[in-house]
Amino acid sequence: MLFPSLACAERCVSFIYNQAPKQQESSLPPYVLPKSGQVRIVQYMAEPVNKKAAALDAMSAVLDQHVVIYCVLFPEDLFPLAKQYWQHTGNGISGRLADYCLHIERVNEECELDASPHCRASGGGARRGTVSETASEAVSPVIAAGADFEADAYLEERFGRNVSAKYAAEMKSALRRRIAGALTEDEQKHGAQVERGVAGLSTEDVFLTATGMSAVFVAHQALLQMRQAKSVCFGFPYTDTLKILQKFGPGAYFLGNGEGNDYDELERILELHTQDDKDPILAIFTECPSNPLLKTADLPRLRALADRFGVALVVDETIGSFANIDALGWADIVVSSLTKVFSGDSNVMGGSIVLNPSGALYTQLHSAMKVVFEDLMWCEDAIFLERNSRDFMHRVVKINNNALVIAELLHGSAKVANVAYPKFTTPENYQQIMRPTADAGYGGLLSVVFVGGERASQQFFDSLLCCKGPSLGTNFTLASPYTILAHFTELEWAAQYGVSANLVRISVGLEPQAELVSMFQAALDAISDA
């Protein structure tokens, strides 16, 4: 399994050794516990053999230095454990980084196969070698190998508004400014401006990660750097968030309903851990709104409890997004998946961590982030993410309006048992953290359960003429049988918290509103009465 840094690879090795005995009995067939040295790391270096030729090639010229990735090797039967680490943490290598390494391999193979005596690799390592700097014969095959890419790059940069990957550092700075709301005057003219409502917030408080799950994972690692203690997951979250809290560090309490008596239970747990024989709780994690039930926690109430007991409050704002809600004003840490509506184009992954400079734990958290944080966002991903997010605010407004119309259409149908949507689900909690602007809305995500149960869900889903898939926040409407995909092996457990196996999750896109209404009405009409 491939990772972009040694630290990520080392954590994978530790995870496998730590989890193998814990999960051995529940696995089928049972794991054979790895012996010392069976799970190990191999370093791989991708470097053009002919650097002069590579400098003329559009893709190879992305970087001025070699790229190193780290391979974790393990017995085949331990693959499920390695996959868990990869999935939960979001720390695998980017698809574009993998493509870059493969491209360098292809370039080097062309060079090795060339008949010219000037173009040959020597020495050890992964495709490392020396080549005559004057070997003009070696240039042609390398240029030819990159010709297709150069055409693609030209089209993308000319018509896709991308800039050269050599400006990745500047684009990351632009992303941090966009997320912090600290845009330059020129950037404000092009939209995407938003005030985060927190005094003193700067780009130094924004950290970019390679994926959304990596943002959750790194935030938790920073907290564990401060002290080793349990956390509380408040509300039913996206599946990997809970797994991170449970499997990394001392563990977590899970209050999956996220409303009603769970507030009293949370206070009881926090009080219990103030006793002499207990370690104080480390943090409260919650999503605003939650995925897929679209519940919003009472953030002022959680903030009061966090202050009273000296714990951190971590809010995942991915679904609400900072275009619609002010989570940072209440949280110590806000995490988000930039893969979703911030990007919208569904062609790049990314995440962000934002620290609240007004928080009591800010100094400690900033110091901890300096220890655990690595900039692992691949340069090309930063370019695409910056390009995609330039019209983020404008897109969110249209998605808000479209989703509201669809949510109200479904909510008014006699065939629908429940529509989970922030306007209908814990609305008082959502509304108290909505941004005080005319453009703020309820986001683009909703979940629906039908009176006719499984049959009705299947009929609706099969008749809904939109894209089908597990993501959300896309510019196009996307539907998925969420519970079946995310909790197939634990359907009864999920049902305890109101997550029906028949739930259909819908991410509403930018299509013309009339088309969306017609499409959803047709899907409703396809549900039979029998």
C-alpha positions, -999 to 999 in steps of 0.1 A, spaced: 0 0 0 14 34 -10 17 65 11 30 100 5 52 103 36 72 82 60 51 92 89 19 80 71 35 47 63 48 43 99 14 49 113 0 22 89 25 -3 102 16 6 138 -21 3 130 -17 -32 116 3 -45 145 -21 -28 170 -53 -39 154 -45 -74 142 -49 -90 177 -80 -69 185 -98 -78 153 -85 -114 149 -115 -132 162 -140 -111 142 -123 -117 109 -132 -145 86 -109 -162 81 -90 -151 113 -58 -131 107 -25 -148 112 -8 -124 136 22 -107 119 56 -114 133 82 -87 139 95 -74 106 67 -89 85 51 -55 80 77 -32 67 83 -1 47 101 3 14 111 37 0 105 43 -37 119 72 -56 106 85 -89 132 106 -108 137 112 -145 168 95 -158 173 122 -184 166 155 -166 174 176 -196 147 158 -216 123 158 -187 126 196 -185 111 198 -219 82 175 -210 51 192 -196 44 167 -169 79 158 -158 87 195 -154 62 199 -126 88 195 -100 125 204 -97 133 174 -76 125 137 -73 94 123 -57 95 98 -29 66 76 -19 66 49 7 53 13 2 40 -7 32 45 -44 26 25 -70 46 12 -106 43 -18 -108 20 -43 -119 46 -37 -86 65 -49 -65 35 -83 -58 52 -64 -41 81 -42 -20 58 -73 -10 38 -90 1 71 -60 24 78 -60 38 42 -98 43 42 -102 58 77 -73 82 75 -75 93 39 -37 92 38 -31 72 6 -13 88 -23 -33 111 -47 -43 96 -80 -24 125 -98 7 117 -77 4 80 -88 0 91 -124 30 113 -122 52 85 -109 39 62 -136 46 88 -162 82 91 -149 85 53 -152 73 54 -188 97 82 -197 126 63 -181 116 31 -200 116 50 -233 151 62 -224 164 27 -215 150 12 -246 165 38 -268 194 26 -289 215 56 -283 246 49 -261 240 84 -246 207 74 -230 212 46 -204 205 44 -167 232 34 -143 234 29 -106 208 15 -82 175 28 -68 141 32 -84 148 44 -119 178 65 -108 208 70 -131 231 93 -149 227 105 -184 249 126 -207 238 162 -205 247 166 -242 227 137 -255 204 154 -279 193 120 -292 177 112 -259 154 142 -260 131 131 -288 117 99 -273 110 116 -240 92 145 -257 72 119 -277 63 101 -245 48 133 -231 31 145 -263 -4 133 -254 -1 148 -220 11 181 -234 -21 183 -255 -43 174 -225 -24 200 -204 -29 227 -230 -66 221 -233 -70 221 -195 -49 252 -189 -63 271 -219 -100 262 -215 -101 249 -179 -85 280 -165 -57 260 -148 -23 276 -141 10 258 -143 17 233 -115 49 252 -107 26 278 -90 12 252 -66 25 270 -35 8 302 -46 -24 283 -53 -23 268 -18 -20 303 -4 -50 313 -24 -70 284 -10 -61 292 25 -71 328 20 -104 317 4 -111 295 34 -101 321 59 -121 348 42 -90 369 39 -91 376 2 -73 402 -17 -92 431 -33 -88 415 -67 -101 381 -55 -131 397 -39 -141 412 -72 -145 376 -85 -167 364 -57 -158 336 -32 -156 362 -4 -170 351 30 -165 365 65 -158 337 90 -170 359 119 -139 352 141 -116 380 151 -79 375 144 -84 346 119 -56 344 94 -42 320 68 -18 307 94 -48 291 111 -58 272 80 -42 238 72 -48 220 39 -49 182 38 -50 158 9 -86 145 17 -115 153 39 -109 123 61 -73 133 65 -85 166 80 -105 147 106 -76 123 113 -49 150 116 -71 171 138 -76 141 161 -38 134 160 -31 170 170 -55 166 200 -38 134 210 -4 152 208 -17 174 236 -28 145 257 -39 109 254 -76 106 263 -110 95 250 -132 117 229 -170 118 224 -187 115 190 -220 134 193 -245 124 167 -244 98 139 -215 108 117 -200 97 84 -187 62 91 -149 68 90 -151 96 115 -163 73 143 -138 47 133 -109 72 137 -120 81 172 -125 44 182 -93 29 167 -67 56 171 -58 65 207 -77 55 239 -111 52 221 -144 71 222 -179 73 235 -206 73 209 -238 93 214 -254 84 181 -288 101 184 -273 136 188 -303 151 204 -327 148 234 -312 127 263 -278 126 246 -270 160 259 -276 148 295 -256 117 288 -228 138 274 -227 160 306 -227 128 327 -197 114 308 -178 147 310 -185 149 348 -175 112 353 -141 119 337 -134 147 361 -130 121 389 -96 113 402 -93 78 386 -104 90 352 -86 110 325 -106 141 314 -124 138 280 -102 151 252 -127 164 227 -163 164 214 -167 157 177 -199 165 158 -210 172 123 -232 202 113 -254 189 98 -248 152 102 -244 127 74 -269 112 64 -296 123 89 -290 161 85 -292 167 123 -275 198 137 -262 198 172 -270 226 196 -235 242 192 -240 269 219 -249 241 244 -219 220 233 -197 250 236 -209 257 271 -201 221 281 -167 222 264 -158 254 283 -170 240 316 -150 208 314 -120 221 294 -124 199 263 -121 208 227 -151 211 204 -144 198 168 -171 205 142 -172 190 107 -189 216 85 -186 197 52 -224 195 46 -234 229 59 -202 246 45 -189 279 57 -210 296 30 -241 288 50 -232 283 86 -208 298 112 -194 268 130 -160 283 137 -175 309 161 -184 280 184 -157 254 177 -120 251 186 -114 232 154 -135 231 122 -127 204 96 -141 201 61 -139 180 30 -130 203 2 -137 174 -22 -174 182 -19 -192 215 -27 -161 236 -23 -147 219 -54 -179 208 -70 -163 193 -101 -157 159 -86 -122 156 -101 -100 164 -71 -98 156 -33 -88 179 -5 -96 188 31 -91 217 55 -85 223 92 -92 257 107 -83 267 142 -103 293 161 -78 319 172 -103 331 199 -105 296 215 -90 289 249 -70 260 235 -57 278 204 -21 281 215 -19 245 224 -36 233 193 -14 255 170 17 240 187 4 205 183 -4 211 146 32 221 140 42 187 153 17 164 134 8 184 103 25 176 69 16 194 37 7 163 16 -16 180 -9 -1 171 -43 8 201 -64 -15 193 -93 -44 187 -69 -39 222 -54 -41 236 -89 -74 219 -97 -89 227 -63 -81 264 -66 -96 265 -100 -127 247 -91 -134 268 -60 -132 302 -76 -170 303 -80 -178 284 -48 -200 310 -32 -221 315 -64 -226 278 -68 -237 273 -32 -264 299 -35 -279 281 -65 -276 247 -49 -293 260 -17 -323 272 -38 -325 241 -58 -323 218 -28 -350 238 -9 -374 233 -38 -368 196 -41 -369 191 -3 -403 208 -1 -416 188 -31 -406 155 -14 -419 168 20 -453 174 5 -457 140 -10 -480 114 6 -455 87 -6 -427 101 16 -424 91 52 -396 115 61 -373 140 46 -341 147 65 -331 182 56 -319 211 79 -351 231 74 -372 202 88 -346 184 110 -335 202 143 -342 235 125 -338 256 156 -302 244 160 -293 250 124 -309 284 122 -290 297 152 -257 291 134 -268 302 100 -248 331 86 -268 363 88 -268 370 50 -295 367 24 -275 341 5 -272 316 34 -293 285 31 -297 249 41 -272 233 18 -276 208 -10 -280 175 9 -311 157 19 -322 121 27 -356 106 21 -374 75 34 -407 63 18 -439 50 32 -437 20 9 -404 9 24 -378 -10 4 -400 -14 -26 -408 23 -29 -371 33 -23 -361 10 -52 -387 23 -75 -379 59 -68 -341 54 -70 -343 34 -103 -366 60 -118 -346 90 -107 -327 100 -139 -296 115 -123 -261 103 -116 -258 76 -90 -228 74 -66 -215 78 -30 -202 114 -30 -220 147 -24 -216 184 -31 -212 178 -68 -223 203 -94 -246 177 -108 -274 160 -88 -262 127 -73 -282 100 -55 -272 69 -35 -286 41 -14 -264 55 14 -270 30 42 -265 0 19 -232 14 7 -218 27 40 -232 3 66 -240 -29 47 -224 -51 73 -240 -33 102 -276 -24 91 -292 -33 124 -268 -12 143 -274 18 120 -311 13 124 -309 19 161 -300 55 154 -327 61 128 -306 53 97 -329 32 77 -316 6 53 -341 21 27 -328 56 30 -320 74 -3 -295 102 1 -296 130 -25 -271 157 -33 -288 184 -54 -268 201 -81 -268 231 -104 -293 218 -130 -321 242 -141 -348 241 -113 -376 232 -137 -357 201 -149 -350 190 -113 -387 194 -103 -398 174 -134 -372 147 -127 -381 142 -91 -418 143 -97 -414 116 -123 -395 95 -98 -423 100 -72 -449 91 -98 -430 58 -105 -437 46 -70 -467 22 -72 -495 23 -47 -495 -15 -41 
